[in-house]
Amino acid sequence: MDKRSLSLGQVSRVVFFSVSAFFIFGGWGVVANLQHDLHKRLLAGLTQGLLSLVSTAILTSAMEMVFGRLSPGVARFMATGLGPITTTLLFMAVAHLVTGTPEVVATMLPSIVVGYSFSFIYAAGLTRRYRHSVGTESGE
C-alpha cells in the first residue's frame, strides 16, 4: 500500500473518474442554479466541475496517506473516511463563496453525498485489504 508511484491502470482510473466528475458534478452545478442568469449558472457549473475534477484526482491519495500513517482501529477508519473528504468539501464551499455561486448547498449536495459515501466505502476497502494482507479475518 506504500507505493511511491501509480501504475498505468491506477492513472487511467484517476483520469477517468476525474473527467467524469467534472462533467457530472459540473453539469449538476448548472442545473442547481437554473433560476439564475446564464453567466452565474455556467460559472457555478465550471467551478463545481473543476473542483470535482481536482478533488477526485487527489482525494484517494490523501485517504491512502491518512490510512497508512495511523495504527489499525476505528480511529484509522474514521479519520480516513472523514478527514480528506471534509477538508475537500470545505475548500469547495470557500471556492463557491468566492466565485459567487448563488446556491452553494444545492450545488454541492451531490458532491457531499457521493463524497462521504465514496470515502467510507474506500476506507472499508483499505481496511479489508489491510486485514487480508496481515492474514486476519476477525478484524483489527
Secondary structure, 3 states (H helix, E strand, C coil): CCCCCCCHHHHHHHHHHHHHHHHHHHHHHHHHCCCCCHHHHHHHHHHHHHHHHHHHHHHHHHHHHHHHHCCCCHHHHHHHHHHHHHHHHHHHHHHHHHHCCCCHHHHHHHHHHHHHHHHHHHHHHHHHHHHHHHCCCCCC
